[in-house]
């Protein structure tokens, strides 16, 4: 099958078991090759190539369009699912009010993904997928 140029690239945490599982699902449905994948924990990955930092990428999921525009949080999943032909599943998350709630829920998930993974019996093997804290330490 001839693969067309990608329309959206998912920047995912390859050390996070839940993130790998989602990327694997998306790859299995990526029949036209319109969705590209890049593991932000792979050796040689450089966040600066995307104009951001590794810490920012580890905090919440990001995605990039071929023209370099970046999106984050639930917008990434909307675009990824759209690229594999399942955009209708997440379309409601773009509705006014729902978008805000979806992003809020995703932010909570992103902060707690390691604990959620442990509860589900999935662990980060190297610890590289630990979510950086955005809170300032108390004296």
N, CA, C and O atoms as CSV, one atom per row, in Angstrom:
chain,resi,resn,atom,element,x,y,z
A,1,UNK,N,N,0.840,-1.176,0.000
A,1,UNK,CA,C,0.000,0.000,0.000
A,1,UNK,C,C,0.885,1.239,0.000
A,1,UNK,O,O,1.842,1.326,0.770
A,2,UNK,N,N,0.566,2.188,-0.858
A,2,UNK,CA,C,1.302,3.434,-0.942
A,2,UNK,C,C,0.911,4.319,0.236
A,2,UNK,O,O,-0.270,4.574,0.467
A,3,UNK,N,N,1.900,4.776,0.965
A,3,UNK,CA,C,1.634,5.631,2.119
A,3,UNK,C,C,1.707,7.090,1.696
A,3,UNK,O,O,2.694,7.514,1.094
A,4,UNK,N,N,0.685,7.849,2.002
A,4,UNK,CA,C,0.651,9.273,1.719
A,4,UNK,C,C,1.403,10.030,2.792
A,4,UNK,O,O,1.700,9.487,3.856
A,5,UNK,N,N,1.713,11.294,2.510
A,5,UNK,CA,C,2.375,12.132,3.501
A,5,UNK,C,C,1.485,12.292,4.720
A,5,UNK,O,O,0.264,12.399,4.601
A,6,UNK,N,N,2.099,12.308,5.885
A,6,UNK,CA,C,1.333,12.465,7.113
A,6,UNK,C,C,0.666,13.822,7.167
A,6,UNK,O,O,1.162,14.808,6.622
A,7,UNK,N,N,-0.486,13.844,7.846
A,7,UNK,CA,C,-1.271,15.064,8.020
A,7,UNK,C,C,-1.182,15.594,9.445
A,7,UNK,O,O,-1.502,16.751,9.718
A,8,UNK,N,N,-0.740,14.720,10.347
A,8,UNK,CA,C,-0.613,15.104,11.747
A,8,UNK,C,C,0.385,14.165,12.404
A,8,UNK,O,O,0.416,12.972,12.103
A,9,UNK,N,N,1.201,14.705,13.303
A,9,UNK,CA,C,2.191,13.886,14.012
A,9,UNK,C,C,1.926,13.937,15.507
A,9,UNK,O,O,1.792,15.011,16.095
A,10,UNK,N,N,1.854,12.769,16.104
A,10,UNK,CA,C,1.650,12.612,17.539
A,10,UNK,C,C,3.010,12.527,18.213
A,10,UNK,O,O,3.820,11.662,17.878
A,11,UNK,N,N,3.260,13.417,19.154
A,11,UNK,CA,C,4.490,13.375,19.952
A,11,UNK,C,C,4.111,12.716,21.274
A,11,UNK,O,O,3.468,13.333,22.123
A,12,UNK,N,N,4.508,11.474,21.437
A,12,UNK,CA,C,4.026,10.702,22.596
A,12,UNK,C,C,5.182,10.216,23.457
A,12,UNK,O,O,6.323,10.133,23.004
A,13,UNK,N,N,4.866,9.901,24.690
A,13,UNK,CA,C,5.828,9.404,25.676
A,13,UNK,C,C,5.933,7.889,25.540
A,13,UNK,O,O,5.084,7.155,26.046
A,14,UNK,N,N,6.959,7.430,24.867
A,14,UNK,CA,C,7.149,6.006,24.630
A,14,UNK,C,C,7.527,5.210,25.863
A,14,UNK,O,O,7.538,3.980,25.820
A,15,UNK,N,N,7.838,5.882,26.962
A,15,UNK,CA,C,8.140,5.198,28.217
A,15,UNK,C,C,6.889,4.983,29.061
A,15,UNK,O,O,6.901,4.189,30.002
A,16,UNK,N,N,5.826,5.678,28.734
A,16,UNK,CA,C,4.574,5.576,29.491
A,16,UNK,C,C,3.738,4.429,28.923
A,16,UNK,O,O,3.360,4.473,27.752
A,17,UNK,N,N,3.445,3.418,29.715
A,17,UNK,CA,C,2.680,2.277,29.206
A,17,UNK,C,C,1.301,2.654,28.655
A,17,UNK,O,O,0.869,2.089,27.650
A,18,UNK,N,N,0.614,3.586,29.288
A,18,UNK,CA,C,-0.699,3.995,28.784
A,18,UNK,C,C,-0.564,4.759,27.468
A,18,UNK,O,O,-1.387,4.603,26.567
A,19,UNK,N,N,0.472,5.580,27.364
A,19,UNK,CA,C,0.713,6.338,26.140
A,19,UNK,C,C,1.084,5.392,24.993
A,19,UNK,O,O,0.615,5.557,23.866
A,20,UNK,N,N,1.926,4.404,25.291
A,20,UNK,CA,C,2.305,3.410,24.276
A,20,UNK,C,C,1.090,2.639,23.791
A,20,UNK,O,O,0.960,2.346,22.603
A,21,UNK,N,N,0.211,2.315,24.714
A,21,UNK,CA,C,-0.995,1.557,24.349
A,21,UNK,C,C,-1.875,2.365,23.392
A,21,UNK,O,O,-2.379,1.827,22.406
A,22,UNK,N,N,-2.059,3.654,23.685
A,22,UNK,CA,C,-2.858,4.514,22.809
A,22,UNK,C,C,-2.171,4.661,21.447
A,22,UNK,O,O,-2.828,4.580,20.409
A,23,UNK,N,N,-0.861,4.874,21.448
A,23,UNK,CA,C,-0.124,4.997,20.183
A,23,UNK,C,C,-0.238,3.707,19.372
A,23,UNK,O,O,-0.383,3.757,18.151
A,24,UNK,N,N,-0.174,2.579,20.026
A,24,UNK,CA,C,-0.306,1.293,19.341
A,24,UNK,C,C,-1.688,1.144,18.712
A,24,UNK,O,O,-1.811,0.684,17.577
A,25,UNK,N,N,-2.732,1.536,19.454
A,25,UNK,CA,C,-4.080,1.491,18.903
A,25,UNK,C,C,-4.174,2.378,17.664
A,25,UNK,O,O,-4.684,1.955,16.627
A,26,UNK,N,N,-3.683,3.598,17.776
A,26,UNK,CA,C,-3.743,4.530,16.653
A,26,UNK,C,C,-2.949,4.001,15.452
A,26,UNK,O,O,-3.392,4.121,14.310
A,27,UNK,N,N,-1.778,3.419,15.716
A,27,UNK,CA,C,-0.981,2.846,14.624
A,27,UNK,C,C,-1.729,1.722,13.928
A,27,UNK,O,O,-1.641,1.583,12.708
A,28,UNK,N,N,-2.459,0.922,14.682
A,28,UNK,CA,C,-3.191,-0.198,14.088
A,28,UNK,C,C,-4.315,0.278,13.178
A,28,UNK,O,O,-4.728,-0.454,12.278
A,29,UNK,N,N,-4.817,1.485,13.393
A,29,UNK,CA,C,-5.907,2.046,12.584
A,29,UNK,C,C,-5.415,3.024,11.512
A,29,UNK,O,O,-6.222,3.582,10.768
A,30,UNK,N,N,-4.127,3.230,11.430
A,30,UNK,CA,C,-3.520,4.238,10.556
A,30,UNK,C,C,-3.309,3.694,9.147
A,30,UNK,O,O,-2.177,3.631,8.667
A,31,UNK,N,N,-4.384,3.305,8.489
A,31,UNK,CA,C,-4.320,2.612,7.198
A,31,UNK,C,C,-3.713,3.450,6.086
A,31,UNK,O,O,-3.055,2.899,5.204
A,32,UNK,N,N,-3.910,4.758,6.097
A,32,UNK,CA,C,-3.419,5.615,5.021
A,32,UNK,C,C,-2.083,6.274,5.338
A,32,UNK,O,O,-1.503,6.949,4.488
A,33,UNK,N,N,-1.597,6.082,6.552
A,33,UNK,CA,C,-0.331,6.694,6.943
A,33,UNK,C,C,-0.424,8.188,7.160
A,33,UNK,O,O,0.590,8.884,7.106
A,34,UNK,N,N,-1.621,8.695,7.403
A,34,UNK,CA,C,-1.810,10.127,7.594
A,34,UNK,C,C,-1.421,10.588,8.991
A,34,UNK,O,O,-1.313,11.788,9.248
A,35,UNK,N,N,-1.213,9.640,9.887
A,35,UNK,CA,C,-0.794,9.962,11.245
A,35,UNK,C,C,0.628,9.462,11.439
A,35,UNK,O,O,0.916,8.280,11.249
A,36,UNK,N,N,1.508,10.371,11.818
A,36,UNK,CA,C,2.897,10.018,12.105
A,36,UNK,C,C,3.078,9.986,13.624
A,36,UNK,O,O,2.296,10.578,14.366
A,37,UNK,N,N,4.110,9.293,14.065
A,37,UNK,CA,C,4.363,9.120,15.491
A,37,UNK,C,C,5.819,9.439,15.784
A,37,UNK,O,O,6.713,9.060,15.027
A,38,UNK,N,N,6.051,10.140,16.892
A,38,UNK,CA,C,7.422,10.371,17.335
A,38,UNK,C,C,7.472,10.219,18.845
A,38,UNK,O,O,6.747,10.885,19.583
A,39,UNK,N,N,8.352,9.320,19.285
A,39,UNK,CA,C,8.538,9.029,20.700
A,39,UNK,C,C,9.461,10.089,21.286
A,39,UNK,O,O,10.627,10.186,20.905
A,40,UNK,N,N,8.938,10.877,22.208
A,40,UNK,CA,C,9.729,11.965,22.786
A,40,UNK,C,C,10.778,11.474,23.781
A,40,UNK,O,O,11.585,12.264,24.271
A,41,UNK,N,N,10.771,10.173,24.083
A,41,UNK,CA,C,11.797,9.620,24.975
A,41,UNK,C,C,12.853,8.829,24.204
A,41,UNK,O,O,13.750,8.242,24.809
A,42,UNK,N,N,12.752,8.810,22.883
A,42,UNK,CA,C,13.723,8.068,22.061
A,42,UNK,C,C,15.079,8.764,22.110
A,42,UNK,O,O,15.148,9.992,22.173
A,43,UNK,N,N,16.155,7.981,22.082
A,43,UNK,CA,C,17.488,8.587,22.034
A,43,UNK,C,C,17.588,9.514,20.824
A,43,UNK,O,O,17.169,9.170,19.718
A,44,UNK,N,N,18.145,10.682,21.059
A,44,UNK,CA,C,18.330,11.637,19.981
A,44,UNK,C,C,17.157,12.572,19.743
A,44,UNK,O,O,17.269,13.511,18.955
A,45,UNK,N,N,16.026,12.330,20.413
A,45,UNK,CA,C,14.898,13.238,20.239
A,45,UNK,C,C,15.277,14.607,20.784
A,45,UNK,O,O,15.852,14.705,21.868
A,46,UNK,N,N,14.961,15.666,20.044
A,46,UNK,CA,C,15.297,17.025,20.454
A,46,UNK,C,C,14.044,17.894,20.446
A,46,UNK,O,O,13.536,18.250,19.383
A,47,UNK,N,N,13.555,18.230,21.622
A,47,UNK,CA,C,12.348,19.057,21.738
A,47,UNK,C,C,12.545,20.426,21.099
A,47,UNK,O,O,11.584,21.040,20.637
A,48,UNK,N,N,13.775,20.903,21.071
A,48,UNK,CA,C,14.040,22.220,20.479
A,48,UNK,C,C,13.688,22.252,18.997
A,48,UNK,O,O,13.395,23.317,18.454
A,49,UNK,N,N,13.713,21.102,18.342
A,49,UNK,CA,C,13.330,21.039,16.925
A,49,UNK,C,C,11.871,21.446,16.741
A,49,UNK,O,O,11.461,21.824,15.644
A,50,UNK,N,N,11.094,21.371,17.812
A,50,UNK,CA,C,9.690,21.756,17.786
A,50,UNK,C,C,9.452,23.081,18.516
A,50,UNK,O,O,8.306,23.481,18.720
A,51,UNK,N,N,10.519,23.751,18.902
A,51,UNK,CA,C,10.396,25.043,19.571
A,51,UNK,C,C,9.862,24.958,20.976
A,51,UNK,O,O,9.223,25.893,21.458
A,52,UNK,N,N,10.119,23.835,21.648
A,52,UNK,CA,C,9.611,23.660,23.010
A,52,UNK,C,C,10.667,22.942,23.846
A,52,UNK,O,O,11.807,22.769,23.414
A,53,UNK,N,N,10.278,22.533,25.027
A,53,UNK,CA,C,11.201,21.837,25.926
A,53,UNK,C,C,10.707,20.419,26.200
A,53,UNK,O,O,9.529,20.110,26.022
A,54,UNK,N,N,11.608,19.587,26.626
A,54,UNK,CA,C,11.252,18.229,27.004
A,54,UNK,C,C,10.263,18.237,28.166
A,54,UNK,O,O,9.340,17.423,28.211
A,55,UNK,N,N,10.461,19.155,29.098
A,55,UNK,CA,C,9.564,19.262,30.254
A,55,UNK,C,C,8.140,19.572,29.806
A,55,UNK,O,O,7.186,18.970,30.298
A,56,UNK,N,N,7.995,20.507,28.876
A,56,UNK,CA,C,6.658,20.851,28.374
A,56,UNK,C,C,6.024,19.648,27.691
A,56,UNK,O,O,4.838,19.378,27.883
A,57,UNK,N,N,6.805,18.923,26.894
A,57,UNK,CA,C,6.276,17.759,26.180
A,57,UNK,C,C,5.895,16.635,27.136
A,57,UNK,O,O,4.944,15.897,26.880
A,58,UNK,N,N,6.624,16.503,28.224
A,58,UNK,CA,C,6.305,15.460,29.201
A,58,UNK,C,C,5.102,15.835,30.059
A,58,UNK,O,O,4.457,14.958,30.633
A,59,UNK,N,N,4.795,17.115,30.154
A,59,UNK,CA,C,3.678,17.559,30.987
A,59,UNK,C,C,2.325,17.225,30.403
A,59,UNK,O,O,1.439,16.755,31.117
A,60,UNK,N,N,2.152,17.464,29.103
A,60,UNK,CA,C,0.907,17.147,28.391
A,60,UNK,C,C,1.265,16.732,26.976
A,60,UNK,O,O,2.314,17.104,26.451
A,61,UNK,N,N,0.386,15.962,26.371
A,61,UNK,CA,C,0.631,15.480,25.021
A,61,UNK,C,C,0.578,16.641,24.016
A,61,UNK,O,O,-0.202,17.581,24.167
A,62,UNK,N,N,1.420,16.545,23.003
A,62,UNK,CA,C,1.493,17.543,21.942
A,62,UNK,C,C,1.397,16.840,20.597
A,62,UNK,O,O,1.698,15.654,20.471
A,63,UNK,N,N,0.976,17.589,19.615
A,63,UNK,CA,C,0.949,17.113,18.242
A,63,UNK,C,C,1.324,18.253,17.326
A,63,UNK,O,O,1.227,19.423,17.697
A,64,UNK,N,N,1.755,17.906,16.122
A,64,UNK,CA,C,2.224,18.924,15.189
A,64,UNK,C,C,1.671,18.657,13.789
A,64,UNK,O,O,1.558,17.510,13.355
A,65,UNK,N,N,1.335,19.726,13.108
A,65,UNK,CA,C,0.895,19.655,11.719
A,65,UNK,C,C,2.118,19.802,10.821
A,65,UNK,O,O,3.152,20.295,11.273
A,66,UNK,N,N,2.024,19.388,9.565
A,66,UNK,CA,C,3.171,19.517,8.658
A,66,UNK,C,C,3.712,20.948,8.534
A,66,UNK,O,O,4.897,21.134,8.259
A,67,UNK,N,N,2.858,21.957,8.732
A,67,UNK,CA,C,3.325,23.346,8.636
A,67,UNK,C,C,3.976,23.841,9.923
A,67,UNK,O,O,4.380,25.002,10.000
A,68,UNK,N,N,4.085,22.971,10.947
A,68,UNK,CA,C,4.746,23.312,12.195
A,68,UNK,C,C,3.829,23.777,13.310
A,68,UNK,O,O,4.277,23.908,14.448
A,69,UNK,N,N,2.548,24.032,13.019
A,69,UNK,CA,C,1.609,24.420,14.080
A,69,UNK,C,C,1.496,23.284,15.084
A,69,UNK,O,O,1.417,22.113,14.713
A,70,UNK,N,N,1.489,23.647,16.355
A,70,UNK,CA,C,1.371,22.640,17.401
A,70,UNK,C,C,0.057,22.799,18.146
A,70,UNK,O,O,-0.464,23.904,18.295
A,71,UNK,N,N,-0.463,21.681,18.607
A,71,UNK,CA,C,-1.620,21.657,19.499
A,71,UNK,C,C,-1.259,20.771,20.675
A,71,UNK,O,O,-0.305,19.994,20.623
A,72,UNK,N,N,-2.039,20.901,21.734
A,72,UNK,CA,C,-1.777,20.075,22.904
A,72,UNK,C,C,-3.092,19.655,23.558
A,72,UNK,O,O,-4.173,20.118,23.193
A,73,UNK,N,N,-2.961,18.785,24.512
A,73,UNK,CA,C,-4.090,18.258,25.293
A,73,UNK,C,C,-5.077,17.526,24.388
A,73,UNK,O,O,-4.656,16.805,23.483
A,74,UNK,N,N,-6.376,17.694,24.611
A,74,UNK,CA,C,-7.392,16.912,23.906
A,74,UNK,C,C,-7.410,17.230,22.405
A,74,UNK,O,O,-7.804,16.382,21.605
A,75,UNK,N,N,-6.992,18.429,22.018
A,75,UNK,CA,C,-6.914,18.771,20.585
A,75,UNK,C,C,-6.017,17.782,19.843
A,75,UNK,O,O,-6.252,17.494,18.670
A,76,UNK,N,N,-5.003,17.266,20.509
A,76,UNK,CA,C,-4.109,16.277,19.896
A,76,UNK,C,C,-4.887,15.012,19.555
A,76,UNK,O,O,-4.748,14.470,18.459
A,77,UNK,N,N,-5.690,14.548,20.476
A,77,UNK,CA,C,-6.464,13.339,20.226
A,77,UNK,C,C,-7.511,13.561,19.142
A,77,UNK,O,O,-7.758,12.677,18.322
A,78,UNK,N,N,-8.132,14.754,19.139
A,78,UNK,CA,C,-9.097,15.054,18.062
A,78,UNK,C,C,-8.422,14.956,16.702
A,78,UNK,O,O,-8.968,14.353,15.778
A,79,UNK,N,N,-7.241,15.545,16.576
A,79,UNK,CA,C,-6.537,15.530,15.284
A,79,UNK,C,C,-6.030,14.131,14.936
A,79,UNK,O,O,-6.100,13.717,13.779
A,80,UNK,N,N,-5.526,13.410,15.919
A,80,UNK,CA,C,-5.034,12.047,15.672
A,80,UNK,C,C,-6.171,11.142,15.210
A,80,UNK,O,O,-6.023,10.388,14.249
A,81,UNK,N,N,-7.297,11.224,15.896
A,81,UNK,CA,C,-8.443,10.401,15.510
A,81,UNK,C,C,-8.996,10.823,14.157
A,81,UNK,O,O,-9.458,9.984,13.385
A,82,UNK,N,N,-8.952,12.115,13.869
A,82,UNK,CA,C,-9.388,12.585,12.552
A,82,UNK,C,C,-8.484,11.988,11.467
A,82,UNK,O,O,-8.969,11.584,10.410
A,83,UNK,N,N,-7.183,11.931,11.722
A,83,UNK,CA,C,-6.230,11.408,10.743
A,83,UNK,C,C,-6.461,9.927,10.436
A,83,UNK,O,O,-6.152,9.468,9.336
A,84,UNK,N,N,-6.997,9.185,11.395
A,84,UNK,CA,C,-7.245,7.757,11.155
A,84,UNK,C,C,-8.691,7.471,10.782
A,84,UNK,O,O,-9.102,6.314,10.692
A,85,UNK,N,N,-9.464,8.536,10.563
A,85,UNK,CA,C,-10.838,8.353,10.120
A,85,UNK,C,C,-11.864,8.179,11.222
A,85,UNK,O,O,-13.006,7.804,10.956
A,86,UNK,N,N,-11.467,8.449,12.457
A,86,UNK,CA,C,-12.396,8.313,13.579
A,86,UNK,C,C,-12.639,9.642,14.289
A,86,UNK,O,O,-12.959,9.673,15.478
A,87,UNK,N,N,-12.487,10.722,13.560
A,87,UNK,CA,C,-12.638,12.046,14.154
A,87,UNK,C,C,-13.991,12.286,14.791
A,87,UNK,O,O,-14.108,13.054,15.747
A,88,UNK,N,N,-15.007,11.633,14.265
A,88,UNK,CA,C,-16.355,11.805,14.810
A,88,UNK,C,C,-16.447,11.391,16.279
A,88,UNK,O,O,-17.282,11.908,17.022
A,89,UNK,N,N,-15.587,10.459,16.697
A,89,UNK,CA,C,-15.628,10.003,18.090
A,89,UNK,C,C,-15.300,11.122,19.080
A,89,UNK,O,O,-15.894,11.207,20.155
A,90,UNK,N,N,-14.354,11.969,18.706
A,90,UNK,CA,C,-13.921,13.019,19.629
A,90,UNK,C,C,-14.417,14.408,19.238
A,90,UNK,O,O,-14.104,15.386,19.917
A,91,UNK,N,N,-15.183,14.510,18.160
A,91,UNK,CA,C,-15.689,15.813,17.716
A,91,UNK,C,C,-16.415,16.576,18.829
A,91,UNK,O,O,-16.248,17.792,18.928
A,92,UNK,N,N,-17.211,15.911,19.664
A,92,UNK,CA,C,-17.900,16.661,20.730
A,92,UNK,C,C,-16.958,17.351,21.708
A,92,UNK,O,O,-17.364,18.300,22.378
A,93,UNK,N,N,-15.712,16.899,21.806
A,93,UNK,CA,C,-14.779,17.545,22.736
A,93,UNK,C,C,-14.348,18.925,22.250
A,93,UNK,O,O,-13.647,19.634,22.972
A,94,UNK,N,N,-14.748,19.318,21.048
A,94,UNK,CA,C,-14.448,20.659,20.535
A,94,UNK,C,C,-15.609,21.627,20.776
A,94,UNK,O,O,-15.472,22.823,20.520
A,95,UNK,N,N,-16.727,21.139,21.255
A,95,UNK,CA,C,-17.891,21.993,21.487
A,95,UNK,C,C,-17.602,22.962,22.637
A,95,UNK,O,O,-16.879,22.622,23.574
A,96,UNK,N,N,-18.167,24.161,22.561
A,96,UNK,CA,C,-17.986,25.117,23.663
A,96,UNK,C,C,-18.400,24.490,25.000
A,96,UNK,O,O,-19.410,23.791,25.082
A,97,UNK,N,N,-17.626,24.742,26.012
A,97,UNK,CA,C,-17.902,24.173,27.337
A,97,UNK,C,C,-17.330,22.777,27.470
A,97,UNK,O,O,-16.626,22.478,28.435
A,98,UNK,N,N,-17.626,21.927,26.511
A,98,UNK,CA,C,-17.099,20.554,26.543
A,98,UNK,C,C,-15.579,20.577,26.362
A,98,UNK,O,O,-14.859,19.809,26.999
A,99,UNK,N,N,-15.103,21.466,25.486
A,99,UNK,CA,C,-13.654,21.583,25.249
A,99,UNK,C,C,-12.920,21.873,26.551
A,99,UNK,O,O,-11.919,21.229,26.868
A,100,UNK,N,N,-13.424,22.847,27.300
A,100,UNK,CA,C,-12.792,23.222,28.556
A,100,UNK,C,C,-12.789,22.046,29.537
A,100,UNK,O,O,-11.772,21.766,30.171
A,101,UNK,N,N,-13.920,21.364,29.658
A,101,UNK,CA,C,-14.010,20.211,30.566
A,101,UNK,C,C,-13.101,19.065,30.119
A,101,UNK,O,O,-12.453,18.419,30.942
A,102,UNK,N,N,-13.061,18.824,28.822
A,102,UNK,CA,C,-12.210,17.749,28.296
A,102,UNK,C,C,-10.736,18.036,28.580
A,102,UNK,O,O,-9.993,17.146,28.995
A,103,UNK,N,N,-10.319,19.281,28.356
A,103,UNK,CA,C,-8.923,19.636,28.633
A,103,UNK,C,C,-8.616,19.548,30.119
A,103,UNK,O,O,-7.542,19.089,30.508
A,104,UNK,N,N,-9.554,19.986,30.952
A,104,UNK,CA,C,-9.371,19.900,32.397
A,104,UNK,C,C,-9.222,18.435,32.829
A,104,UNK,O,O,-8.340,18.102,33.620
A,105,UNK,N,N,-10.084,17.574,32.309
A,105,UNK,CA,C,-9.989,16.149,32.615
A,105,UNK,C,C,-8.691,15.540,32.123
A,105,UNK,O,O,-8.086,14.717,32.809
A,106,UNK,N,N,-8.262,15.942,30.935
A,106,UNK,CA,C,-6.995,15.425,30.406
A,106,UNK,C,C,-5.826,15.888,31.273
A,106,UNK,O,O,-4.924,15.102,31.563
A,107,UNK,N,N,-5.834,17.156,31.689
A,107,UNK,CA,C,-4.742,17.661,32.533
A,107,UNK,C,C,-4.635,16.835,33.816
A,107,UNK,O,O,-3.534,16.509,34.259
A,108,UNK,N,N,-5.781,16.498,34.408
A,108,UNK,CA,C,-5.772,15.668,35.615
A,108,UNK,C,C,-5.173,14.297,35.290
A,108,UNK,O,O,-4.326,13.786,36.023
A,109,UNK,N,N,-5.631,13.713,34.179
A,109,UNK,CA,C,-5.099,12.415,33.776
A,109,UNK,C,C,-3.589,12.484,33.558
A,109,UNK,O,O,-2.855,11.620,34.037
A,110,UNK,N,N,-3.124,13.504,32.842
A,110,UNK,CA,C,-1.690,13.624,32.537
A,110,UNK,C,C,-0.858,13.697,33.808
A,110,UNK,O,O,0.202,13.078,33.899
A,111,UNK,N,N,-1.343,14.459,34.796
A,111,UNK,CA,C,-0.612,14.571,36.068
A,111,UNK,C,C,-0.577,13.251,36.833
A,111,UNK,O,O,0.374,12.991,37.570
A,112,UNK,N,N,-1.592,12.422,36.669
A,112,UNK,CA,C,-1.718,11.189,37.452
A,112,UNK,C,C,-1.531,9.923,36.626
A,112,UNK,O,O,-1.841,8.830,37.100
A,113,UNK,N,N,-1.032,10.047,35.407
A,113,UNK,CA,C,-0.981,8.878,34.524
A,113,UNK,C,C,-0.110,7.759,35.060
A,113,UNK,O,O,-0.391,6.587,34.810
A,114,UNK,N,N,0.933,8.092,35.787
A,114,UNK,CA,C,1.799,7.034,36.317
A,114,UNK,C,C,1.061,6.243,37.406
A,114,UNK,O,O,1.129,5.014,37.432
A,115,UNK,N,N,0.365,6.936,38.293
A,115,UNK,CA,C,-0.409,6.251,39.328
A,115,UNK,C,C,-1.545,5.443,38.735
A,115,UNK,O,O,-1.820,4.331,39.185
A,116,UNK,N,N,-2.204,5.992,37.730
A,116,UNK,CA,C,-3.280,5.270,37.042
A,116,UNK,C,C,-2.716,4.015,36.391
A,116,UNK,O,O,-3.315,2.943,36.465
A,117,UNK,N,N,-1.568,4.156,35.758
A,117,UNK,CA,C,-0.921,3.000,35.135
A,117,UNK,C,C,-0.584,1.921,36.142
A,117,UNK,O,O,-0.775,0.733,35.881
A,118,UNK,N,N,-0.075,2.342,37.307
A,118,UNK,CA,C,0.247,1.356,38.354
A,118,UNK,C,C,-1.012,0.627,38.818
A,118,UNK,O,O,-0.995,-0.585,39.031
A,119,UNK,N,N,-2.108,1.382,38.974
A,119,UNK,CA,C,-3.370,0.751,39.383
A,119,UNK,C,C,-3.842,-0.278,38.359
A,119,UNK,O,O,-4.478,-1.271,38.712
A,120,UNK,N,N,-3.527,-0.032,37.095
A,120,UNK,CA,C,-3.926,-0.941,36.025
A,120,UNK,C,C,-2.863,-2.006,35.745
A,120,UNK,O,O,-2.986,-2.781,34.796
A,121,UNK,N,N,-1.823,-2.036,36.576
A,121,UNK,CA,C,-0.780,-3.041,36.416
A,121,UNK,C,C,0.226,-2.709,35.331
A,121,UNK,O,O,0.924,-3.601,34.849
A,122,UNK,N,N,0.317,-1.453,34.937
A,122,UNK,CA,C,1.269,-1.030,33.909
A,122,UNK,C,C,2.240,-0.045,34.536
A,122,UNK,O,O,1.828,0.952,35.128
A,123,UNK,N,N,3.511,-0.323,34.406
A,123,UNK,CA,C,4.528,0.505,35.048
A,123,UNK,C,C,5.474,1.093,34.019
A,123,UNK,O,O,5.697,0.531,32.946
A,124,UNK,N,N,6.019,2.237,34.379
A,124,UNK,CA,C,7.071,2.869,33.591
A,124,UNK,C,C,8.368,2.164,33.974
A,124,UNK,O,O,8.794,2.211,35.128
A,125,UNK,N,N,8.982,1.519,33.006
A,125,UNK,CA,C,10.163,0.713,33.315
A,125,UNK,C,C,11.364,1.538,33.747
A,125,UNK,O,O,12.108,1.115,34.632
A,126,UNK,N,N,11.571,2.703,33.147
A,126,UNK,CA,C,12.792,3.459,33.400
A,126,UNK,C,C,12.607,4.641,34.330
A,126,UNK,O,O,13.593,5.185,34.828
A,127,UNK,N,N,11.383,5.053,34.577
A,127,UNK,CA,C,11.139,6.252,35.377
A,127,UNK,C,C,11.226,7.529,34.559
A,127,UNK,O,O,10.975,8.614,35.083
A,128,UNK,N,N,11.577,7.421,33.282
A,128,UNK,CA,C,11.707,8.595,32.420
A,128,UNK,C,C,10.363,9.240,32.144
A,128,UNK,O,O,10.302,10.392,31.713
A,129,UNK,N,N,9.297,8.513,32.385
A,129,UNK,CA,C,7.977,9.039,32.067
A,129,UNK,C,C,7.329,9.743,33.253
A,129,UNK,O,O,6.142,10.066,33.207
A,130,UNK,N,N,8.084,9.979,34.296
A,130,UNK,CA,C,7.530,10.701,35.434
A,130,UNK,C,C,7.110,12.096,34.986
A,130,UNK,O,O,7.850,12.780,34.280
A,131,UNK,N,N,5.944,12.500,35.392
A,131,UNK,CA,C,5.409,13.797,35.001
A,131,UNK,C,C,6.092,14.870,35.831
A,131,UNK,O,O,6.094,14.796,37.060
A,132,UNK,N,N,6.680,15.880,35.164
A,132,UNK,CA,C,7.357,16.927,35.922
A,132,UNK,C,C,6.357,17.740,36.732
A,132,UNK,O,O,5.249,18.022,36.275
A,133,UNK,N,N,6.757,18.101,37.915
A,133,UNK,CA,C,5.886,18.899,38.780
A,133,UNK,C,C,5.892,20.343,38.312
A,133,UNK,O,O,6.939,20.893,37.971
A,134,UNK,N,N,4.720,20.947,38.298
A,134,UNK,CA,C,4.621,22.360,37.940
A,134,UNK,C,C,4.447,23.221,39.179
A,134,UNK,O,O,4.337,24.444,39.082
A,135,UNK,N,N,4.423,22.589,40.335
A,135,UNK,CA,C,4.260,23.335,41.573
A,135,UNK,C,C,5.620,23.719,42.126
A,135,UNK,O,O,6.590,22.975,41.985
A,136,UNK,N,N,5.686,24.876,42.751
A,136,UNK,CA,C,6.929,25.281,43.368
A,136,UNK,C,C,7.019,24.654,44.746
A,136,UNK,O,O,6.033,24.619,45.482
A,137,UNK,N,N,8.205,24.154,45.099
A,137,UNK,CA,C,8.354,23.498,46.398
A,137,UNK,C,C,8.134,24.472,47.549
A,137,UNK,O,O,8.465,25.654,47.454
A,138,UNK,N,N,7.574,23.958,48.627
A,138,UNK,CA,C,7.362,24.759,49.834
A,138,UNK,C,C,8.630,24.734,50.674
A,138,UNK,O,O,9.317,23.715,50.741
A,139,UNK,N,N,8.940,25.861,51.317
A,139,UNK,CA,C,10.151,25.902,52.184
A,139,UNK,C,C,9.976,25.073,53.425
A,139,UNK,O,O,10.886,24.999,54.251
